[in-house]
Amino acid sequence: MDQATINRLNALARAIARLEKKLDFVLTELKLEYPEEDGYPPELAGVVALLKDGKLAAAIKAYMDATGAGMGDAKAAVETMDMEIKSGGG
């Protein structure tokens, strides 16, 4: 991966972190709860369960069904989730 790509990914990660902080603020101000399964939204609980069972292809399909994402985006997202879950981060 070249340096420009790394820099872009880092910028995106920072932007996501800022958005998450803002969303947390809004939820707190509105006194709303957002239950998460293993750090993921409730609608992805099935995806998380499939990943924990080692069913990557089924998890990608479930992610596509839950989010409307295309195959490429779903595969990238689910592979990231899989790495996070395996490392104990998700």
matplotlib code that plots the C-alpha trace (Angstrom):
import matplotlib.pyplot as plt

x = [0.0, 1.5, 1.8, -1.0, -3.4, -2.3, -2.7, -6.2, -7.2, -5.9, -7.9, -11.0, -10.4, -10.2, -13.3, -15.2, -14.0, -15.3, -18.6, -18.9, -18.2, -20.8, -23.4, -22.6, -23.2, -26.5, -27.6, -26.6, -28.4, -31.6, -31.2, -31.3, -29.8, -28.1, -27.6, -24.7, -23.7, -19.9, -19.5, -21.7, -25.3, -28.2, -29.0, -25.6, -26.0, -26.6, -23.4, -21.5, -22.9, -22.0, -18.5, -18.1, -19.2, -16.6, -19.1, -17.6, -19.5, -22.8, -21.8, -21.1, -24.6, -26.2, -24.4, -25.6, -29.1, -29.0, -27.3, -28.1, -24.3, -22.9, -20.6, -17.3, -18.3, -19.9, -16.8, -14.5, -16.7, -17.2, -13.5, -12.7, -15.3, -13.9, -10.4, -11.7, -13.7, -10.8, -8.5, -11.0, -11.7, -15.3]
y = [0.0, 3.3, 6.3, 8.3, 5.4, 5.1, 8.8, 8.7, 5.7, 7.6, 10.7, 8.5, 6.9, 10.3, 11.5, 8.4, 8.9, 12.5, 11.4, 8.7, 11.3, 13.6, 10.8, 9.8, 13.4, 13.5, 10.2, 11.4, 14.7, 13.0, 10.4, 7.6, 4.1, 2.3, -1.3, -2.9, -6.5, -6.9, -3.2, -3.5, -2.2, -4.6, -5.2, -6.8, -9.3, -12.1, -11.2, -11.3, -14.7, -16.1, -14.8, -16.3, -19.6, -19.3, -18.8, -15.9, -16.3, -16.5, -13.4, -11.4, -12.4, -11.5, -8.1, -7.4, -8.2, -6.1, -3.0, -3.1, -3.0, -4.4, -7.5, -5.6, -3.3, -6.1, -8.3, -5.6, -4.6, -8.2, -9.1, -6.1, -7.2, -10.8, -9.5, -7.3, -10.2, -12.6, -10.1, -9.5, -5.9, -6.4]
z = [0.0, -1.0, 1.4, -0.3, 0.3, 3.9, 4.5, 3.0, 5.1, 8.2, 7.3, 6.9, 10.2, 11.9, 10.1, 11.3, 14.9, 14.8, 13.5, 16.2, 18.9, 17.5, 17.3, 20.9, 21.9, 20.1, 21.6, 25.1, 24.7, 23.6, 26.3, 23.8, 24.2, 21.3, 22.2, 20.4, 20.1, 20.4, 19.4, 16.3, 15.7, 16.5, 12.8, 12.4, 15.3, 12.8, 10.9, 14.2, 15.1, 11.7, 11.9, 15.4, 13.8, 11.1, 8.3, 6.3, 3.1, 4.9, 7.0, 3.8, 2.5, 5.8, 5.8, 2.2, 3.3, 6.4, 4.9, 1.1, 0.4, -2.7, -2.7, -2.7, 0.1, 2.1, 1.7, 2.9, 5.8, 7.0, 6.6, 8.8, 11.3, 11.3, 12.0, 14.9, 16.4, 16.1, 17.8, 20.6, 19.4, 18.3]

ax = plt.figure().add_subplot(projection="3d")
ax.plot(x, y, z, "-o")
ax.set_aspect("equal")
plt.show()
